[in-house]
Amino acid sequence: MAQSKAEAESADPTTAIKAEEEAAYLAKRHRVSPAIVREIMRQIGSSERSAIEREIQRGKARR
């Protein structure tokens, strides 16, 4: 039985809470919406802080 990564993360409530806290922290630090940070996390498939910050900077450079 194969589970997707999102389903596996949703099953553990502490992981979901940590991801939300991380998204809120990064959103405040980079002055973007938490929804944008969550979308970046979903797109790159990683919740690693440095990878998310790189993507935020790339997005800001395009503006």
C-alpha angles and dihedrals in degrees: 000000000000122000126195119239092247093054092049092051092046091055092064109064094195091058091051091049092049091050091051092049091049091049091050092048094049092044092054093043095051097033096240132122119276087232089061091052091049090049091051089049089052094046097049093037094226136099093200108134097221093051092050092048090051090053092048090052091048089052092050091049090057092057 
